[in-house]
Amino acid sequence: QICVVFSEELKCWCRAVIKSIMYCTDHYQTECFLVDYAKYIFVKAKDIRLALEAFMQIPYRAKKCRLYRTKPVTLRVDFCEDTAKI
């Protein structure tokens, strides 16, 4: 479920998916994945809100993805001979 969290670093409300909840000394803290910034942050439970339907209609700006079956390659560029080889 997507919710809205306040990011102290970005100083704004962001859409997020809650990944885990832990109890600290005096409050609950959650690990969240920001769907528009593709980053994980920790926020206090008091900084989490339900998202309005209109807020959820905006497309996400970032998506989690993995590079599947890719192999690193090196591109060698020879400027003197004007050639490139993988």
N, CA, C and O atoms as a GROMACS GRO file, in nm:
protein
  344
    1GLN      N    1   0.085  -0.118   0.000
    1GLN     CA    2   0.000   0.000   0.000
    1GLN      C    3   0.089   0.124   0.000
    1GLN      O    4   0.188   0.132   0.073
    2ILE      N    5   0.052   0.218  -0.083
    2ILE     CA    6   0.124   0.344  -0.091
    2ILE      C    7   0.071   0.440   0.015
    2ILE      O    8  -0.050   0.453   0.032
    3CYS      N    9   0.161   0.506   0.086
    3CYS     CA   10   0.122   0.608   0.182
    3CYS      C   11   0.206   0.733   0.154
    3CYS      O   12   0.285   0.736   0.060
    4VAL      N   13   0.188   0.834   0.236
    4VAL     CA   14   0.262   0.959   0.221
    4VAL      C   15   0.344   0.979   0.347
    4VAL      O   16   0.292   0.971   0.458
    5VAL      N   17   0.475   1.006   0.329
    5VAL     CA   18   0.564   1.029   0.443
    5VAL      C   19   0.634   1.162   0.427
    5VAL      O   20   0.652   1.212   0.315
    6PHE      N   21   0.674   1.220   0.539
    6PHE     CA   22   0.747   1.346   0.534
    6PHE      C   23   0.896   1.316   0.541
    6PHE      O   24   0.943   1.254   0.636
    7SER      N   25   0.970   1.362   0.440
    7SER     CA   26   1.115   1.343   0.435
    7SER      C   27   1.184   1.468   0.490
    7SER      O   28   1.168   1.577   0.436
    8GLU      N   29   1.260   1.450   0.597
    8GLU     CA   30   1.334   1.561   0.656
    8GLU      C   31   1.442   1.610   0.559
    8GLU      O   32   1.469   1.729   0.550
    9GLU      N   33   1.504   1.516   0.488
    9GLU     CA   34   1.610   1.551   0.394
    9GLU      C   35   1.558   1.633   0.276
    9GLU      O   36   1.619   1.733   0.238
   10LEU      N   37   1.445   1.592   0.219
   10LEU     CA   38   1.388   1.661   0.104
   10LEU      C   39   1.297   1.777   0.145
   10LEU      O   40   1.264   1.861   0.062
   11LYS      N   41   1.258   1.781   0.270
   11LYS     CA   42   1.169   1.885   0.324
   11LYS      C   43   1.035   1.891   0.250
   11LYS      O   44   0.983   1.998   0.221
   12CYS      N   45   0.979   1.771   0.221
   12CYS     CA   46   0.849   1.766   0.154
   12CYS      C   47   0.783   1.631   0.184
   12CYS      O   48   0.845   1.539   0.235
   13TRP      N   49   0.654   1.624   0.149
   13TRP     CA   50   0.579   1.499   0.160
   13TRP      C   51   0.601   1.418   0.034
   13TRP      O   52   0.596   1.472  -0.077
   14CYS      N   53   0.624   1.288   0.049
   14CYS     CA   54   0.656   1.200  -0.064
   14CYS      C   55   0.572   1.073  -0.055
   14CYS      O   56   0.535   1.029   0.054
   15ARG      N   57   0.544   1.015  -0.170
   15ARG     CA   58   0.476   0.885  -0.172
   15ARG      C   59   0.578   0.776  -0.141
   15ARG      O   60   0.692   0.782  -0.186
   16ALA      N   61   0.536   0.678  -0.062
   16ALA     CA   62   0.629   0.574  -0.019
   16ALA      C   63   0.559   0.442   0.006
   16ALA      O   64   0.437   0.437   0.026
   17VAL      N   65   0.638   0.336   0.003
   17VAL     CA   66   0.593   0.204   0.042
   17VAL      C   67   0.669   0.169   0.170
   17VAL      O   68   0.791   0.180   0.174
   18ILE      N   69   0.597   0.128   0.273
   18ILE     CA   70   0.661   0.092   0.400
   18ILE      C   71   0.720  -0.048   0.388
   18ILE      O   72   0.651  -0.143   0.352
   19LYS      N   73   0.850  -0.058   0.419
   19LYS     CA   74   0.919  -0.187   0.410
   19LYS      C   75   0.929  -0.257   0.545
   19LYS      O   76   0.913  -0.379   0.553
   20SER      N   77   0.956  -0.182   0.652
   20SER     CA   78   0.966  -0.243   0.784
   20SER      C   79   0.936  -0.139   0.891
   20SER      O   80   0.947  -0.019   0.869
   21ILE      N   81   0.897  -0.190   1.009
   21ILE     CA   82   0.868  -0.105   1.124
   21ILE      C   83   0.949  -0.155   1.241
   21ILE      O   84   0.954  -0.275   1.268
   22MET      N   85   1.014  -0.062   1.312
   22MET     CA   86   1.091  -0.101   1.430
   22MET      C   87   1.063  -0.003   1.543
   22MET      O   88   1.029   0.113   1.521
   23TYR      N   89   1.080  -0.053   1.664
   23TYR     CA   90   1.057   0.032   1.780
   23TYR      C   91   1.190   0.086   1.830
   23TYR      O   92   1.282   0.009   1.858
   24CYS      N   93   1.200   0.218   1.840
   24CYS     CA   94   1.319   0.282   1.898
   24CYS      C   95   1.290   0.310   2.046
   24CYS      O   96   1.192   0.259   2.100
   25THR      N   97   1.371   0.389   2.110
   25THR     CA   98   1.357   0.411   2.253
   25THR      C   99   1.223   0.472   2.294
   25THR      O  100   1.167   0.434   2.397
   26ASP      N  101   1.171   0.565   2.213
   26ASP     CA  102   1.046   0.630   2.253
   26ASP      C  103   0.945   0.643   2.140
   26ASP      O  104   0.841   0.707   2.158
   27HIS      N  105   0.972   0.585   2.024
   27HIS     CA  106   0.880   0.597   1.911
   27HIS      C  107   0.903   0.482   1.812
   27HIS      O  108   1.003   0.411   1.819
   28TYR      N  109   0.808   0.468   1.721
   28TYR     CA  110   0.824   0.370   1.614
   28TYR      C  111   0.889   0.439   1.494
   28TYR      O  112   0.859   0.555   1.463
   29GLN      N  113   0.978   0.367   1.427
   29GLN     CA  114   1.045   0.420   1.310
   29GLN      C  115   1.023   0.321   1.195
   29GLN      O  116   1.029   0.200   1.216
   30THR      N  117   0.999   0.373   1.076
   30THR     CA  118   0.971   0.287   0.962
   30THR      C  119   1.074   0.310   0.852
   30THR      O  120   1.119   0.422   0.829
   31GLU      N  121   1.108   0.201   0.785
   31GLU     CA  122   1.192   0.212   0.666
   31GLU      C  123   1.098   0.219   0.547
   31GLU      O  124   1.012   0.132   0.530
   32CYS      N  125   1.113   0.322   0.465
   32CYS     CA  126   1.022   0.344   0.353
   32CYS      C  127   1.100   0.356   0.222
   32CYS      O  128   1.213   0.406   0.220
   33PHE      N  129   1.038   0.310   0.114
   33PHE     CA  130   1.093   0.328  -0.020
   33PHE      C  131   1.015   0.439  -0.087
   33PHE      O  132   0.895   0.427  -0.108
   34LEU      N  133   1.084   0.548  -0.121
   34LEU     CA  134   1.019   0.661  -0.188
   34LEU      C  135   1.003   0.627  -0.336
   34LEU      O  136   1.101   0.613  -0.408
   35VAL      N  137   0.879   0.615  -0.381
   35VAL     CA  138   0.853   0.569  -0.518
   35VAL      C  139   0.884   0.675  -0.624
   35VAL      O  140   0.899   0.641  -0.741
   36ASP      N  141   0.894   0.800  -0.585
   36ASP     CA  142   0.926   0.905  -0.681
   36ASP      C  143   1.074   0.941  -0.683
   36ASP      O  144   1.120   1.010  -0.774
   37TYR      N  145   1.148   0.894  -0.584
   37TYR     CA  146   1.291   0.927  -0.576
   37TYR      C  147   1.380   0.803  -0.577
   37TYR      O  148   1.502   0.816  -0.579
   38ALA      N  149   1.320   0.685  -0.575
   38ALA     CA  150   1.393   0.558  -0.578
   38ALA      C  151   1.500   0.552  -0.470
   38ALA      O  152   1.615   0.518  -0.497
   39LYS      N  153   1.462   0.586  -0.347
   39LYS     CA  154   1.557   0.580  -0.238
   39LYS      C  155   1.487   0.536  -0.111
   39LYS      O  156   1.366   0.555  -0.095
   40TYR      N  157   1.564   0.476  -0.020
   40TYR     CA  158   1.512   0.431   0.108
   40TYR      C  159   1.544   0.535   0.214
   40TYR      O  160   1.653   0.591   0.217
   41ILE      N  161   1.446   0.561   0.301
   41ILE     CA  162   1.468   0.653   0.413
   41ILE      C  163   1.400   0.595   0.537
   41ILE      O  164   1.316   0.506   0.528
   42PHE      N  165   1.438   0.648   0.653
   42PHE     CA  166   1.373   0.614   0.778
   42PHE      C  167   1.293   0.734   0.823
   42PHE      O  168   1.342   0.847   0.821
   43VAL      N  169   1.169   0.710   0.863
   43VAL     CA  170   1.083   0.818   0.914
   43VAL      C  171   1.014   0.771   1.041
   43VAL      O  172   0.995   0.652   1.063
   44LYS      N  173   0.977   0.867   1.124
   44LYS     CA  174   0.901   0.836   1.244
   44LYS      C  175   0.757   0.804   1.204
   44LYS      O  176   0.706   0.856   1.105
   45ALA      N  177   0.694   0.719   1.281
   45ALA     CA  178   0.557   0.677   1.250
   45ALA      C  179   0.460   0.794   1.250
   45ALA      O  180   0.360   0.791   1.180
   46LYS      N  181   0.489   0.899   1.328
   46LYS     CA  182   0.399   1.014   1.331
   46LYS      C  183   0.404   1.095   1.202
   46LYS      O  184   0.317   1.179   1.179
   47ASP      N  185   0.503   1.071   1.117
   47ASP     CA  186   0.516   1.142   0.990
   47ASP      C  187   0.462   1.063   0.872
   47ASP      O  188   0.502   1.086   0.758
   48ILE      N  189   0.371   0.970   0.898
   48ILE     CA  190   0.310   0.888   0.792
   48ILE      C  191   0.162   0.923   0.783
   48ILE      O  192   0.094   0.933   0.886
   49ARG      N  193   0.112   0.941   0.662
   49ARG     CA  194  -0.029   0.975   0.639
   49ARG      C  195  -0.085   0.886   0.528
   49ARG      O  196  -0.010   0.829   0.449
   50LEU      N  197  -0.217   0.876   0.524
   50LEU     CA  198  -0.283   0.810   0.412
   50LEU      C  199  -0.282   0.904   0.292
   50LEU      O  200  -0.294   1.026   0.308
   51ALA      N  201  -0.268   0.848   0.175
   51ALA     CA  202  -0.262   0.930   0.054
   51ALA      C  203  -0.403   0.956   0.001
   51ALA      O  204  -0.489   0.868   0.003
   52LEU      N  205  -0.425   1.077  -0.046
   52LEU     CA  206  -0.551   1.111  -0.114
   52LEU      C  207  -0.553   1.045  -0.251
   52LEU      O  208  -0.448   1.023  -0.312
   53GLU      N  209  -0.671   1.015  -0.299
   53GLU     CA  210  -0.685   0.948  -0.429
   53GLU      C  211  -0.625   1.031  -0.543
   53GLU      O  212  -0.563   0.974  -0.633
   54ALA      N  213  -0.642   1.162  -0.540
   54ALA     CA  214  -0.586   1.248  -0.645
   54ALA      C  215  -0.434   1.243  -0.645
   54ALA      O  216  -0.370   1.252  -0.750
   55PHE      N  217  -0.375   1.229  -0.526
   55PHE     CA  218  -0.229   1.221  -0.514
   55PHE      C  219  -0.177   1.090  -0.572
   55PHE      O  220  -0.064   1.084  -0.621
   56MET      N  221  -0.259   0.986  -0.568
   56MET     CA  222  -0.217   0.855  -0.618
   56MET      C  223  -0.228   0.844  -0.770
   56MET      O  224  -0.169   0.753  -0.829
   57GLN      N  225  -0.302   0.933  -0.836
   57GLN     CA  226  -0.322   0.928  -0.980
   57GLN      C  227  -0.199   0.975  -1.057
   57GLN      O  228  -0.185   0.945  -1.176
   58ILE      N  229  -0.109   1.048  -0.992
   58ILE     CA  230   0.013   1.096  -1.058
   58ILE      C  231   0.105   0.977  -1.082
   58ILE      O  232   0.128   0.900  -0.989
   59PRO      N  233   0.157   0.959  -1.203
   59PRO     CA  234   0.248   0.846  -1.229
   59PRO      C  235   0.376   0.855  -1.147
   59PRO      O  236   0.424   0.965  -1.118
   60TYR      N  237   0.430   0.741  -1.109
   60TYR     CA  238   0.556   0.738  -1.035
   60TYR      C  239   0.669   0.785  -1.124
   60TYR      O  240   0.669   0.757  -1.244
   61ARG      N  241   0.765   0.856  -1.067
   61ARG     CA  242   0.880   0.904  -1.144
   61ARG      C  243   0.995   0.806  -1.142
   61ARG      O  244   1.088   0.819  -1.222
   62ALA      N  245   0.992   0.708  -1.054
   62ALA     CA  246   1.101   0.610  -1.045
   62ALA      C  247   1.041   0.472  -1.026
   62ALA      O  248   0.934   0.457  -0.967
   63LYS      N  249   1.111   0.372  -1.075
   63LYS     CA  250   1.067   0.234  -1.058
   63LYS      C  251   1.185   0.152  -1.013
   63LYS      O  252   1.299   0.173  -1.055
   64LYS      N  253   1.156   0.055  -0.924
   64LYS     CA  254   1.260  -0.037  -0.883
   64LYS      C  255   1.281  -0.136  -0.996
   64LYS      O  256   1.185  -0.188  -1.052
   65CYS      N  257   1.405  -0.161  -1.031
   65CYS     CA  258   1.433  -0.257  -1.136
   65CYS      C  259   1.568  -0.322  -1.110
   65CYS      O  260   1.647  -0.276  -1.028
   66ARG      N  261   1.591  -0.430  -1.182
   66ARG     CA  262   1.717  -0.503  -1.171
   66ARG      C  263   1.770  -0.528  -1.311
   66ARG      O  264   1.693  -0.541  -1.407
   67LEU      N  265   1.900  -0.534  -1.321
   67LEU     CA  266   1.962  -0.568  -1.449
   67LEU      C  267   1.971  -0.720  -1.456
   67LEU      O  268   2.051  -0.782  -1.385
   68TYR      N  269   1.890  -0.780  -1.540
   68TYR     CA  270   1.882  -0.924  -1.549
   68TYR      C  271   1.966  -0.974  -1.666
   68TYR      O  272   1.948  -0.931  -1.780
   69ARG      N  273   2.056  -1.064  -1.636
   69ARG     CA  274   2.142  -1.129  -1.737
   69ARG      C  275   2.222  -1.028  -1.819
   69ARG      O  276   2.239  -1.046  -1.940
   70THR      N  277   2.271  -0.927  -1.757
   70THR     CA  278   2.357  -0.832  -1.828
   70THR      C  279   2.501  -0.859  -1.791
   70THR      O  280   2.532  -0.899  -1.678
   71LYS      N  281   2.588  -0.838  -1.886
   71LYS     CA  282   2.731  -0.858  -1.864
   71LYS      C  283   2.802  -0.725  -1.886
   71LYS      O  284   2.774  -0.655  -1.984
   72PRO      N  285   2.892  -0.691  -1.795
   72PRO     CA  286   2.965  -0.566  -1.816
   72PRO      C  287   3.059  -0.577  -1.935
   72PRO      O  288   3.124  -0.680  -1.955
   73VAL      N  289   3.066  -0.473  -2.013
   73VAL     CA  290   3.157  -0.471  -2.128
   73VAL      C  291   3.236  -0.340  -2.125
   73VAL      O  292   3.199  -0.244  -2.059
   74THR      N  293   3.345  -0.340  -2.198
   74THR     CA  294   3.428  -0.221  -2.208
   74THR      C  295   3.429  -0.175  -2.353
   74THR      O  296   3.449  -0.255  -2.444
   75LEU      N  297   3.407  -0.050  -2.373
   75LEU     CA  298   3.413   0.007  -2.507
   75LEU      C  299   3.547   0.077  -2.521
   75LEU      O  300   3.578   0.172  -2.449
   76ARG      N  301   3.626   0.027  -2.615
   76ARG     CA  302   3.756   0.088  -2.639
   76ARG      C  303   3.746   0.178  -2.762
   76ARG      O  304   3.715   0.132  -2.872
   77VAL      N  305   3.773   0.304  -2.742
   77VAL     CA  306   3.764   0.402  -2.849
   77VAL      C  307   3.906   0.448  -2.883
   77VAL      O  308   3.979   0.497  -2.797
   78ASP      N  309   3.942   0.432  -3.010
   78ASP     CA  310   4.072   0.480  -3.058
   78ASP      C  311   4.047   0.606  -3.141
   78ASP      O  312   3.998   0.599  -3.254
   79PHE      N  313   4.080   0.720  -3.084
   79PHE     CA  314   4.054   0.846  -3.151
   79PHE      C  315   4.148   0.869  -3.269
   79PHE      O  316   4.114   0.939  -3.364
   80CYS      N  317   4.266   0.810  -3.261
   80CYS     CA  318   4.362   0.828  -3.372
   80CYS      C  319   4.314   0.758  -3.499
   80CYS      O  320   4.322   0.813  -3.609
   81GLU      N  321   4.263   0.636  -3.483
   81GLU     CA  322   4.217   0.559  -3.599
   81GLU      C  323   4.067   0.575  -3.623
   81GLU      O  324   4.015   0.522  -3.721
   82ASP      N  325   3.999   0.647  -3.536
   82ASP     CA  326   3.856   0.672  -3.546
   82ASP      C  327   3.776   0.541  -3.548
   82ASP      O  328   3.692   0.520  -3.635
   83THR      N  329   3.804   0.452  -3.450
   83THR     CA  330   3.736   0.324  -3.439
   83THR      C  331   3.690   0.301  -3.295
   83THR      O  332   3.739   0.364  -3.201
   84ALA      N  333   3.596   0.209  -3.280
   84ALA     CA  334   3.549   0.168  -3.148
   84ALA      C  335   3.526   0.018  -3.149
   84ALA      O  336   3.471  -0.036  -3.245
   85LYS      N  337   3.568  -0.050  -3.039
   85LYS     CA  338   3.552  -0.195  -3.026
   85LYS      C  339   3.500  -0.228  -2.888
   85LYS      O  340   3.536  -0.164  -2.789
   86ILE      N  341   3.414  -0.329  -2.882
   86ILE     CA  342   3.363  -0.377  -2.753
   86ILE      C  343   3.453  -0.489  -2.707
   86ILE      O  344   3.431  -0.546  -2.600
   0.00000   0.00000   0.00000
